[in-house]
Amino acid sequence: MSDAGSLSNFLSELRPPPEPSLSTIPAIPAGLSAEPIQDGGRSGRLLLIDSLEINRRLAKGMLRSAGQYEFFEAATGRAALDILEKQPVDLIVMDLMMPDISGPEFCRRLKSSRKTQLLPILMITSMQGAEHEVLGIDAGADEYLTKPLHPSVLRARVRALLRHKTAIDSLDEAETILFALAQAVEARDSYTAEHCQRLATYSVALGVALGLSRPELVALYRGGFLHDIGKVSIPDSILHGSKRLTDAEWVIMKQHTVRGEEICRPMKSLAPVLPIIRSHHEKWDGSGYPDGLSGENIPLLARILQIVDIFDALITERTYKRAFTVEEATRVLEDEVTRGWRDPELVSLFISLLNRNMLESTASLIDTDWPELSSMLRSLQGMHSGIQAASTPQVIQMPKPVL
Ligand SMILES: [Fe+2]
């Protein structure tokens, strides 16, 4: 039976709740009303969802003294979804039992949407029993409280969830800046944003074929955008010089791997991407940089991205070269295997995926539902036009390759 079926049966077996029910919450004890506000000045936009107006009013009464909250109210799940479409909200405080959409189903909808998946949910119910709590948490509620509520506990949970939301927002912002920077670097290097998108999705396609884990695939996707971010530290005269690089200039150019790792290292969420950034120029025979790693000592994710990067560069028109055909690019990759530079098995797998048109089909699947990537996708949506407008003279519009 499906999860939805199990859930539906489970809920139908439940007896109706006695009273949907913040109404059973006792009045705020006089002593607590004078409780010091530890987070004075804390603010946030709270969406209260409860079918009974009296319950929403009670919740507001408890929370008003704890911070400068702005409240939105909904009596049904659908009304709440309407509000979420129109208003930015920082926290949802909801009753488990709603007249139209069940609480767990409502949570699932929010957590499966890129727009609302990081929105914290505090679920409240009068239903006693650990099974209800498990149901709510499993559906995506971040906190769960059983009535009767203690006002100070409700306030503390709200404060904690809002702190968490603030941290998520700042992380989102920092990642956005990094991805914007990475896009700007690619634009300087005469690539369009499509180059990064292809690197990201085709690398993941190769990762899927290798049976990699979801976190590894997410790292590959992010690596597609961030691997050359260190080029931001390379002077234009070296990055775009028309002459062949001198030995001294090559030393500087090679530093983009290490610089990129340094730029991204402070962000813990990017830790799985660091080996890609640092090692994407290593060679199978140990003649690459920056560490001269060889064979399987080169991180697998870096080897994957490297193959896709080379292939995409070959089939792409640049200021100094025409676009190679897929057949020509494939021959170059095979030649590099013969020279000992590339992982033979990975190149072989990549070419077999190409021949079966597997890259495009996997890439289209990735684009449809990858909630882990929401922050990056949002970033990219906002930045493409600005970067391309700023870089128009250098950007060459590439046709999407037919693989
Ligand atoms: Fe690079």
Residues whose N, C-alpha, C, O or C-beta is under 5 A from the ligand:
A	BS01	LIG	H227 D228
